[in-house]
Amino acid sequence: MSDYDELSERRRNKLKLMQFDKDEHSLVESDKPKETFEDVGGLEEVKKKIRMNFILPLQQPEIFKAYGKEAGGSLLLFGPPGCGKTFLARAVAGEIDANFIHIELQAILSMYVGQSEHNLHDVFQKARENKPCVIFIDELDAMGGSRHQMRQHHERMLVNQLLTELDGLQSGNDQVFVIGATNTPWYLDSALRRPGRFNHLVFVPPPEEEERSSILRLKLAGKPASTLNLGKLAAETKLFSGADLEQVVNDAVTSAMERTFETGEIQPITQDDLRKALKERKATTIEWFATARNYATFSDVNGDYKIVLDYAKKHGIK
Amino acid sequence: MEEETLTPSSHTGYTNVYQLMSWKKYKEALIETEKLLRNDPHSPDPYALYAQICVLMGDYEKAQHWVDEALKRDPEHHLGWYVRVSLFYETGNEAAFHEAVREALRIDPYEAHYYYLQANQLNKKGKFNEAKEQIEIALELEPENPQYLSILSYTEALLGNDAVSRETEREALRYGAEEPIVLMYLAWSAARRGDYKLHETYMQSAVRLNPDEKQYQDEYLESLQNQYVLYRICLWPNKLFRKMKPWQIFVMWAVCWLLFKPLVFAFIILHLIAHWSTKAIVHVKIFGWRRRRT
C-alpha cells in the first residue's frame, strides 16, 4: 500500500496537463437590456443624478451645449455589495436603447493571463462595432486599481490600457459609454477619476423601506405564501441589501419546504418563516459602511465620500 | 512557493488566487482555492494557501486547521510553516511562535520574513541590539525590502543612532514610499528622534493608504496631538530621557522627587491636562462632535 502511495505520488508530481482558458471570450456577456429606470424601484436621487449627468446630455445635446456642457465622460457606481449596481447599469443601457457588454471579475482575471491588453481592446472594439453600446465593468477596482500598489508590470499595463481606451472614447468614439461599478472606490487609480474618464461618481445606497417591501414582494412572487405583512418585515430590515433580502426569502422557503416534506402537503411560506430567517441574518452592508466611514474620515482628500458620511448620519448607522 | 510547486495545469488557478489576494478580495480568493483543493486534494499547496488567506482575513481558528492539514501532507512545506509562524505571531502566542520560527528556519533558512518577525518581537521587549542583528540578516537576504529598511531605521532610532536612522529612512522611502507599514515605522522612527512634524506627515500618509486599521488611526490621532505647543512642552523631557540609561532616568526622577516634589507634581498634572485636552481637540477636528465608532 505504501509502495502504491509513493508511486502514485511520484506520478502525480510528473503529471503535466496543459489547460487553456477556453471561456476567455464567453466570460464577457453581451446583450440588449429591456430594463429601464421604471424597473428600478426607488433610488430617485441616484436616477436623477444619472439622468442629469449621463442620459439627458445624450438625448438633448443641444440644450447642454447652449449651457457650455458637453456629453461624455463615464459613470462610476459605488456602494455596498448587493444593492443593485448591475441592475442600474442595465437600466441605463435600456434607457438609451443601447447594447450592453458586461465585464465581470472572472473576465478581468482572465485578462491577466496572456495578452491582457489586447483582450480589453477587443472588448472596446466590439462595443465600437455595436453602437450605441454600454460597457459595464463590474468590480472596476480589480481592473483599475492604484498603480502605486501594483508590483507586477502586467497589472499596470492593464490600467494603462483602460486609460487609453477611455481617452479613446473621448476622442471620436461617440455612442460608446462606460459604466464602472465597485464596492471599493478608494482602491481605484486616481488617474481614472480625471475629467473625461470616470468623472461622475454615484453612490448607490441600500434600498429604503418601501423598496425593501417591493423587493420582498418580487422575491416571493409565484411562491406559495400565506397572508404576509411585508411592510412590517421591510421596517425590520433596515440596511439590508437586495441580496440580503433574497437570502432571507431563500431561508424562509427552505423552512416551508421542510414542513412540506414532513407533512406531505404543500405548506405556504408564513410570516413566522420570514421572521425566523430574518433573525438569523444581519445586514451585510454594515461592514461596508464601517470601512467606507474610515476612508471618508481619514483618506478622503477630495471629499468624494462625504455622501457616505451624510448617509450614515441620516440613517443612524453605528 | 509558486516556483517550486506549481505545475502548468494549476498555474492559472494559483495565479488567479494570488491576483485576488493582491486585490484584497479574500472571499473570492477562498472560492478559487476551493477549486484548487477539489482538483488536487493530495497536494499540501492549496491547504497552505487557504490557511494563508484565512490569516489575512483574521480567521485564525480556520487558518490553524488548514495549516495543520497542509503540514500533515508535507511536514516540511515552506508556505505551511510560513503561515504557521505568521499565525502564532498574529495571535501573540509567543512560546509557540519561537518554537515554530526555529523549525521554520531549519526548513527554510533563506526566508527573510522570519528574521523580521523576530526583530519585531525583540524590539517590543526592548532588546534593540538583538533586534538589529535579526533585521540585518533579513536585509542580507532582501537588501531592497522597504519594510525591513524601515524597521531598521526605527531600531537605529531606538538605539539613539539618529544619523544612521535618517540614512536608512531615505533608503526605505526609495523602495516603499507608498506602503503604509513602511510609513508607520518611519513615523515611529521620526517620533523617536524627536521630529514630531515628520512623524505627523508619515502617519498622515500611512492612514490615508490604510484607514481601515485601528492602529493606523490611533497612531495618526496621537501624531496630531504634537501640533499643540503645550503637548510638545510636556514631551520635551522625552528627548532628554532617550539619551540616558534607565538607571540614570531613575536617579534623576528620585532627585527631582526629593528636591522639587511640588514641581514634579505640577509637571505630572500639566502632562495629564495637555494629553487629554489635545486628545479631545484632535477628536473634534477629525470626527466632529460624534463618538468614534470602533
Interface residues (C-beta under 8 A of the other chain):
Chain A: E9 R12 L15 K16 L17 M18 Q19 D21 L105 L109 Y112 V113 E139 D141 A142 G145 H148 Q149 M150 R151 E155 T184 Y187 A290 T291 R293 N294 Y295 T297 F298 S299 V301 K313 K318
Chain B: T7 P8 S9 T12 T15 N16 Q19 L20 S22 W23 K24 K25 E28 D40 H42 S43 E178 V207 R208 L209 P211 D212 Y216 Q217 Y220 I286 F287 R290 R293
